[in-house]
Amino acid sequence: MTKNFIIIEPDPIVAMDVEGLLTSQFPQAQITTGASLADIGLATHSCGPECTMIVKGTLVADDDDLRRVVRVAAIRKAHIVVIGGPFDFDFPAAFIELPFTSDMVLAAMAQGTPEPDPGASLAT
């Protein structure tokens, strides 16, 4: 089964850091990255148990449409990781406080996320 990651993060540096970490740990994964829900497009429609959605907490808190999409993904058993917070959302999520390290991201994703691909480089 292909691993899927969706990153919704408006800060391009943070988005590139997370995407780079995921690429190194899961080289066969499909990774979709955007600054907003509109940038992600149809990727969220198939977000289920094989998917981890990494989202900026303030975006989810301020955008009813994004919050609905993330809630539906959580109902479909996607693993939700929220950058920033913690926030009081009505869906299960792991939270990563800012500033974060690679280890913090991997720890937040550990529950419900596939193991890294064999031979993947270790993040520092």
C-alpha positions in Angstrom: 0.0 0.0 0.0 1.3 3.4 -0.9 1.8 5.9 1.9 0.2 9.3 1.4 1.0 12.5 3.1 -0.8 15.8 2.8 0.9 18.9 4.1 -1.1 22.1 4.5 1.3 24.8 5.8 1.5 28.4 4.6 5.1 29.0 5.7 7.2 27.7 2.7 10.2 27.0 4.9 8.2 24.9 7.4 6.5 23.1 4.5 9.8 22.3 2.8 11.3 21.1 6.1 8.4 18.7 6.7 8.3 17.5 3.1 12.1 16.9 3.1 11.8 14.9 6.3 8.9 12.8 4.8 10.8 12.3 1.6 13.9 11.0 3.4 11.9 8.7 5.7 9.3 7.5 3.2 11.0 7.7 -0.3 8.1 5.8 -2.0 5.4 8.0 -0.5 3.1 10.3 -2.4 3.4 13.7 -0.8 1.0 16.6 -1.6 2.0 20.0 -0.2 0.2 23.3 -0.3 -0.3 26.6 1.6 -4.1 26.2 1.8 -7.0 23.9 1.2 -7.4 25.4 -2.3 -3.7 24.5 -3.1 -4.3 20.8 -2.2 -7.2 20.2 -4.5 -8.6 16.7 -4.8 -5.9 15.1 -2.6 -8.1 15.4 0.5 -11.0 13.4 -1.2 -9.1 10.1 -0.9 -7.5 10.8 2.5 -8.2 7.7 4.7 -6.3 5.1 6.8 -3.2 5.1 4.5 -2.9 8.9 4.8 -1.3 11.3 7.3 -2.5 14.9 7.1 -0.1 17.5 8.5 -1.9 20.9 8.9 -1.1 24.3 10.4 -3.3 24.6 13.5 -4.2 28.2 13.0 -5.4 27.5 9.5 -7.7 24.8 10.8 -8.9 27.0 13.7 -9.7 29.9 11.4 -11.1 28.1 8.3 -14.5 26.3 8.7 -14.1 24.5 5.3 -10.6 23.2 6.2 -11.8 22.1 9.6 -14.6 20.2 8.0 -12.2 18.5 5.5 -9.8 17.5 8.3 -12.7 16.2 10.5 -13.9 14.0 7.5 -10.3 12.7 7.0 -10.1 11.8 10.7 -13.5 10.0 10.5 -12.0 8.1 7.6 -9.2 7.1 9.9 -6.5 9.3 8.5 -3.8 10.3 11.0 -4.0 14.0 11.7 -0.9 16.0 12.9 -1.4 19.6 13.8 1.5 22.1 13.7 1.1 24.5 16.6 -1.4 24.5 19.4 -2.7 22.6 21.1 -6.2 23.5 19.9 -9.5 22.2 21.0 -10.7 20.4 17.9 -13.6 17.9 17.6 -11.4 15.2 16.0 -8.4 13.2 17.2 -5.0 14.8 16.4 -1.4 14.8 17.5 0.1 18.2 18.1 3.6 19.5 17.4 4.5 22.7 19.1 6.6 25.3 17.4 9.6 25.4 17.0 9.8 21.7 16.3 12.6 19.2 15.4 12.5 16.2 13.0 12.3 13.9 16.0 9.2 15.7 17.3 7.5 15.4 13.8 8.3 11.7 13.6 7.1 11.1 17.2 3.8 12.8 16.4 3.3 10.7 13.3 4.4 7.4 14.9 0.8 6.5 16.0 -1.1 5.3 12.9 1.7 6.0 10.4 3.5 3.3 8.5 7.1 2.5 9.4 9.8 4.3 7.4 10.9 2.6 4.2 13.8 0.2 4.6 17.0 1.9 3.7 15.6 5.4 4.2 18.1 7.9 5.4 17.8 9.0 9.0 16.7 12.5 9.7 18.5 14.7 12.2 
